[in-house]
Amino acid sequence: MRTENLIARYPVLYHMAEEGSWPSIQQYGLLSTSELLSRYGYSGDAREEIECKWRRKKVIVERPGLPTVTIRDQIPMCPVSLKGCLEPGITTYAWYRLINGRIFFWPTWKDLTILLSANAYRNQPHVVIAIDTRSLLEKHGERVTLSGINSGSTYRPEMRGPGTFKPISDFDGPWVKEVVVERGIPSLNGLVKSAETWIARGVEYRSATFEKLGTLWP
């Protein structure tokens, strides 16, 4: 895929974050789980538990002098289901670590609303950050890869491995499902189009309704 084609097709990218996280994101950027753990001084078993194993619930990380941060769960990626989706030679340990070293963006609003209305997140407010694709690629394009599947979910048993994430020039799939940045983005200056609080209300995702609760930026 050509970079200009990616920009034309997906001019805005979306990231969903924990409610209340916007002030920290403004100050420190969008960092991968691995980068956050390094910044917060996690090592050894405490780090491995978060970075290389299934997070069935949210995890709070703290360090004096830094804001408290919530690392999201990995409910859609339980190890039993994940094992059946991994290419030969890839362990669940390695996959969780690989995923935790990246930040993920949805290329369409529809993709974002599917996550917003998922069972684990529906009826809860979330921060939705819209990023300008061109600006992201100009600043961080060398660390951007594309995926044709939802690599963080096993609800659809699609095979995956390190090659799931391809450089833009090597991607030839029919659609982009994820735009991925290795390590994350230490500063969002000049990248953000908007930051808002949204909620999906309903008893199931197919009938969910979406409501903007507020504007955080600009």
Beta strands, then each sheet from edge to edge (+ up, - down):
strand 1: 12-18
strand 2: 30-31
strand 3: 59-61
strand 4: 69-71
strand 5: 102-105
strand 6: 126-132
strand 7: 144-147
strand 8: 166-167
strand 9: 178-182
strand 10: 184-185
strand 11: 192-201
strand 12: 209-217
sheet 1: 1+ 6- 11+ 12-
sheet 2: 2+ 10-
sheet 3: 3+ 4-
sheet 4: 5+ 9- 7+ 8-
end
